[in-house]
């Protein structure tokens, strides 16, 4: 989970709608070359240039306030004493009001009006993207009153505390009231900020995380996924039933108390550093739900959690490190730091980076050639487990009720469940009180698994508690994009060479390729489709994802035999 600095408010996550995008990586790289100072000079600068320089200064002031909000949010999740919840909600509400007023005030309006429609006056595509996204974000935020912004921030803080208490007690009723308020408020915010999308209420919530994505297209993507995943899962389950040994975990890798959490933490920290995560500009802490936050590329913070399930903590660290590397790799130059063009294009793109490291790297054969000896050193009882044993054990398909523990094959079904609930609540086709029973029924139908209680059912995720309604589809969109981006990396870097580097624990080449193609590009493109086209030669498509799963799991489960 990635939580931008001002996720508890909305400014960082109000993205521009999809517009015509640049195509082709050669065009993009040509435009990304910095223009000479003579092209945009302050001496005798034109009115649009003067307005743009003023806009940059104002945007950076807003960004600094957003970074403060990010630190407050991180502290709330990781360090804050429980008795401070009420005062923190008031602090965040007050800051959200200041942020909103600063973002939509007279100075900002004048600067925005000075550059509105003037993108073509500038040669640098980063400047154009800054103008495009700043104008779009201003228009959306200006439609929201300061009272609504303050109410949104305060309710999200209150709801988060209610969720934490409900999850601890495994009692959905303790959260139901605040969740009802959250969905009602998010309907209002979507309608106010995105009035053009009112024909499908959920589109307004979805667009806040996936610019340009609509429920109609998401339905098509999810339908294609279902059509491909269901027969694959059935074939795997049939193979497991006929030959239980096909994916039996190595005995020394079974979960249990023998997996010392301090040793897990030390190993996770070592591997994060090996991946290139800078601890000079970052932290690794523990929280109830793993996430990445902080205050921008110079102060990136991530969390994980450790338990008797060694794979959960280790995998969560790699996943969050993927988010963190994206943040630390953002453009911090004059047209990047504190400006819209340097930010993540969408939450799905951000998830593509965490999932690329988790799925394409961590869950690959070459990675375990590198990692198995590290486990042997930290956990001597695993000495008899080979790299192949770790690979097979980690990649077992085992339907369960916990999303963050789900395997690659069943994970999309968890996402689709949450997507269906969100749309139904937005449309008024379901009441919040019906969520627990519906959840239990769908998990049984889709995954064949019994949900034992609310904590392991509808209370397992933090997202709704801080208002991230519309976020869940980003996980599966990110998984789809991760495969497309990794396929492009293999084509550019050489599949054999890349796999050999991973097997040696050498991640720099891949990391720097991602930094160039994704991280530093930020929001220069207008949509994920345009970004994917520039990298992989095609827009977001589930086909490569399905091809990847079929090939990998047909081999793992010997489905052709």
N, C-alpha and C positions, 0 to 999 in steps of 0.2 A: 504494500500500500504506500503510495506517495502522497504526502500532505504538504502542498506548497506553503510558504510562510504565512500567507493570509487566507488559508483554506477556510478558517472559521468565518471570515468575511467572504466577499465574492469577487473582489477586484481582480485577483490573479487568475480566477477561473472563468472570467467572462471573456470568451474567445470570439473572434470574428467568424461570421458565417463563411462557408466555402465560396470562393470567387475564382475567376479564371486564374490558372496557375502557370508558372514557368515550367516548361518541360525539357527534360534532358539534362544530364549531369554536366555536360560541357557548357551549356548556357548558364547553369547555376554557378559553376566555379568561375566563369568569366565575370559574372556580376558580383561575386563575392570579393573580388580583388578590390582593395581600398581605392577610392578615387583620390586624385591628388587634391591638395588643399586649395589649389587654384580654382577647382570646379565649384567648391562650396566654401567660399571665404567669408569671414566675418567683416572684413574691410569692404565697405560699400555693398554689404550683403543686401539681397532682395528682401522684400517683405515676407515671402514664404520662408526664406532661410532664417530670418530673425524670429519669426513665429516658431519655427522648428527648434531653434536653440532654446527659446524660452520654454517650449513644451518639454524638451529633454530635462531641463532643470526641475520642472514641476513633477515630471514622472519619477525622477530619482528621489524627490522628497517623499512622494507617495510610497515608493518602493522601500524607503528606509522605515516608514511607519509599518509597512507590511512585514518587514523583517522583525520588528519588535513584536508584532502579533504572532509571528512564527515562533519566537522564543517563548512567549507566554503559552502557546499551545503545546509546545514540546515539554515545557516544565509541567504543565497540567497532566500530561499523560505519563510522565516518567518520575518526577521528583516531588510534585506538590503534595503537601499533607491533605488528607481528605477533608479536614475541617475548614480548609480555605476555599472550598468549592463556591460558596455564595459570593464571596468577595471577588474571586477570579471571574465569575460571570459578569459582575458589575464592571470590573476593569476592562474586560474584553468588549462589553457593550459600549462603554464610554469611548474606547479607542476606535471601535468600528464607526461610531458617529463622527469622530474627528477625521477618520480616513475617508469616509463618504463625503463629508463637506469639502475636504481638500481635493478630492477627486472630481468633484462636480461644481466647484465654486466659480466665481467670476473670472479669476485669473486663468484657471484651466479652460473654461469655456472660450475665452478670448484666444488662447493659444491654439485650441482645437479648431476654432473657426478660421484661424489664420492659415492652417494647413489643409483644411478640408478640401478634398478634390484636387490637391496639388501634388500628388505622389509623383507624377510624370515630370515634375520640375527637377527631380533629383535622380542622379545616375545610379547611386548605390542602392542595391535591392534591400539592404538592411534598413536604410533610411525609409524606403517605401513601405517596408513591413512595419516599422515603428509607427508611421503615420496611419497606415491602414488599421492596425490593431488598436492604436490609441483612440482613434476616432470611434471605432466600433465599440470599444469598452466604455468610452465616455457616454455614448448614446444610451447604452444599456444601463449603466450605473445612474445616469441622470434621470432616468425614468423611475428610479426607486427613491422614495423619500428618505431623509436621514432617520426618521422614526422607524421606518421599515428595516433599514440597515441595522440599526441598533437592536431592534426586536429580534432580527435574524441571528445576530451574534450572541445575544443573551440566551435565547431559547436553545441554540445549539450547545452552549456550555451547560445549561441546565439538563438538557436531554442526555448529554454524554454522562453526566453524573448519575442520572436515573438508570441509564443502561448498565453502567458498571455495577450498581447495587442489584439490579434485576438479574444480571448474569451471575453474580456471586450467589444469589439466592435461588437461581434457576426458576424464576417466577416472572413470566412475561407480563402479568398484570401490573407489575411495578413500573413497567416501561410503557405500557399501552397508551396511557394518557398523553405523555410527552411525544410519543411517536405519532399519534393522531394530530397533535399540534404541528409537528414537523412537516407532515405531508400536506396539511392545509396551507401552511406557510409557503412551502415550496411550490404549490400550485399557484399561489398568489404571485410569488416572485417570478415564476416562469411566464405568467400572463402579463405581468407589468413590464418585464425587461425584454421579452421577445413576443410582442403582440402579433407579429406576422405568422407565428407558428401555432396560433390558438386553435386551429382546426383539429390538431392532434395534441392534446395537452402535454403528453409525455415528451414530445419533441423539444419543448423548451428546457426541460430538465436534462435531457440527453445532450443537447447542443452545448451546455455549459462545460461538458467534459470532452465531447467528441464533435468538434466544430464541423458543421455540414452534414453530420450523420442524422438520419431520420429513422423512425421506428419501422417504416415500410421497408426500407432497405435492410435494416437489421433483421426483420422477419425473414427475408430471403436468405441472408447469410446463415442465420440459425437453422432454417429449414434444410439448407444444403448440408450443414454440419450434422444435424440429426440423422439425415438420410445416410450419411457415411459412417457415423459413429456407432449407431445401433447395431448394424450387422457385424461390425468389427468387434464390438463388445460381446455380442452373442457368440461369435466364433472363439474368442478368448475364453469365455466362461465355459463353453463346451469342452475346450481342450483341457482346462483346469479340472473339470469334472471327470474326464476320462483318464487323465494322467496328473494327479496332484503334485507329482514331483517336478513338473515342468517349471514351476516358479517358487519352489520351496526355498525360503531364505536360508542362508548359511547359518548354522547353529550359533556361531560366535557373534553374529550380527543381530540377534534377537534383542528386542527392547527390554529394558530392565534397569534396576537401580545400580547396576555395575557401571553405567555410563555416567561417570562423575561430571557434574555440571561445570565445575571450575576448569576441568580439562577440556570440556567441550568449548567453553568460552575462550580459552587460550588458543585452541586450534582454529576456531572461527576468526579470531583476530589475526592470526598468522596468515590465513588464506586471503582474508580481505586485503591485507597489506600486499600480498603477492599479486593480487589482481590489479593493484595500483591505487587503492583507496588511500588518500592522504589523511593521516591522523593529525597532521599539523592544522588541517582545516576541517576536521571532522571528529565525531565521537561514535562509539558503539556502546549502547546501553541495553537494558532489559525492560520490557513493558508487557502488558497483558496481550496486546496485539502488535506484532511487528509492523513498523512503519518507518518511513524516511521523511524527515522534516528539517527544521532549522531555519536559517536566515539567508538563503541564497548560496551561490557557488563558493563563497569564501568561509562559510560556516554551515557545513552540511552534517546533519546528525541522523543516525539510524539506530534502530532497536531490533532486537530479536528476543527469543525466549528459549529456555532450555528445560528439558524434562527427561524422563526415561526413554523417550522416543528420540534417539540421537539424530535421526534423519530430519526431524522437524526443525530443530535449532540450527543445524548446519545448513540445510536448504534455505531456511528463512534468511540467514546471514548472506548467502550468495545472492538471493533474490533482492534483498534490500541494498546490497552493495551495487547491484546493477543500476538501481535507481540513483544511488549516491554518486556513482561514476558519471552518470548523465549530468547531474547537478554540478559536479566539480569540473566537468568538461565544457560547460557553457561558455559562450563568448563573453569575456570581461574587458573587451576593448571599448573604444569611445562610443561606438554605435551598439554596444551590447550590454554592458554592466548596468543593471537597474532599469533596462528598457525592454519593451515587449518582444523585440526580435530575438532576444537571447533566451526567451522562456520556452518551455516545452510546447510543442505544437498541439498536443492533445494528451489526455491521460492514457489513451491507448498507445500512443507512441512512447510515452514514458514506460508503460508496462512492457512494451516490446523489448526495452533494454534490460529490465529486470528478468524477464522470461527468457531472453536470449542467453543470458549468463546461467540461469537456472536450468533451462531445458536443453539448449543446444550445447552448452559447455559442461556443466555439472553432471548432467544425465547422459553424457556420452562415454563411450569406451575409453578414448584417450585420456579423459580427465582422471579416471580412476587409476591409470598407470602412474600418474603423479600423486594422487591423494591417498591411495592405499598405504604406502609406506609411512605417511604422516599419521594415519590412524594407528598403524602398528606401533609407532613410537609413543603415542599418547595413551593407547589402550592395548597393552600387550596381549590381552586375551583374544584379540582379533588376528593374531599372527598367522593363523592357518587360513584365513580368508584371503583369497587372491583378488587381484583387480577385477577379474571377471566375476567373482562372487559378489563383490561390492556393486558392480554394474547391474547384475541380474536382480540382486536384492533391492536396490534403490528403484529399479524400474518395474517392480511388480505392479500389476493391475489388480487393485483390491478395492471394490466399491465400498464407500463408507459415508458417514453422515457429516464429516467435517470438511469444509471446503479447502482450507489451507493444507490439509493432509492428503487431498485427492491426487490421484495419478493423472497423467496427461490425457488419457482416454476418457475418463469420467468427469474431469474438471469442467468442461463446457456445460454439462448437464446441471451442475451446481449453479453456474452463472445464469443459465436460461430460467431456472426456477425463480431466482431473485428478480430477474427481468420481468417475468410474467406477473409476479406479485406487485412490483412497482407500477407497472402499467395498469393493472386492475385497480389498485388503490387510487391512482391518478384519475382514472375514468369513473370512479365511484361504483365499480362493479364488485368491490370487496370492501368489507369493514375491517379495521385494524384488529378487532377482536377475533376475526376469523383466521388470521394469519397462522397461529400455531397449529390448528387442526389441518389447514390446507397444506402447510409445510410437511407435516408428518405423512399425509396421504401421498403427496407428490414424490417425496424421497422414496417411499415404499414402491410406488409405481415405476419410477424412472431408474432407480438404482437397486431395488430389492433389499433395502436396508431399513431396519427399525430405528426410529429416533427415540432414545430413551427419556430425554427431558428437554426443557426449553434451552438450557445452557448449551447443549450440543445440537440444538435445532435452530430456531429462529432468533436466538440471542447470541449466536456465536460470532457474528460480525459487528465491528464497531461503526461501520459506514453510515447507517441511517442515523445514528446518535449524534453525529456532527453535521448532518444535513447533506451528505453525499448521495443524494437520490439521483440515479442516472449514471453512477460510477461503475456498477458491476459489469455492464457490457464491455467496458474498457479492458477487462482482464482477458476475455476471449479474443477481442480484436487485437490486443497486444500479442497474444500467442500466435495468431495468424500472421501478424506483421513480423514477429521474431523469426519465423521460418523463412519468409521472403527475404529479410535483410541478411540472415546468416547465409542463405544460398548465394546472395550477391557477394558476400565476403569471401566465400569459398571460390567463386568464379574469379574474383579480383586477386586474391592472395594465393590461390592454389589450394585445393582441398587437402592434398597429401601434406603439403608444407605446414598448413595451419594445424592439422591434427597432430603432426609431430611436435609442433611448438606446445600445444596444449598438454601433450603427454609428458613434456619436460617441465611443465609448470611455467612456461614462458607466455604470458598473456599480453605483453606490451604491443605486439603487432596488431592483434585484434582490437585491443582497446583504442589504439591511436587511429585505426581505420574507422571505428565507430565514432570517435571524437570528430573526425573530419567529415564523415558522411551524415551524422545525426546530431551529436551533442552540440557542436559549434554552429551548426546550421539553425538550430532552434526553430523559430517560427517564421523564417524567411519565406517559406512556402505558405500558401493559403489554406492547405488542407492535407490530411494524411495521405490521400490519394496522390496528390502532387509530389509529396516527399517520396512515397514508395515508387512512383514512376521514375523519379530522378535516380533512385538507387537500384531498383530491381527491374525497371522497364515495364512495370504493370501496376495498376492500382491495387488496393486492398482486395485480396481474393482468398477464399478458404481452400481452394484446390491444392496449392502447395502444402498447406498444413495437413490436409487429409492424406496426401501422398506420403508425407513424412511419417505420419502415424502408421499407415498401412505397412510401409516398408520396414520400419523399425520393429513393430510388434508382431508382424508375420514372422520375422526372423527369431525374435525372442521366444515366441510361443510355438515355433515350428508349425505354423498354420498350414503350410503347403504339404506337410507330410501325411 
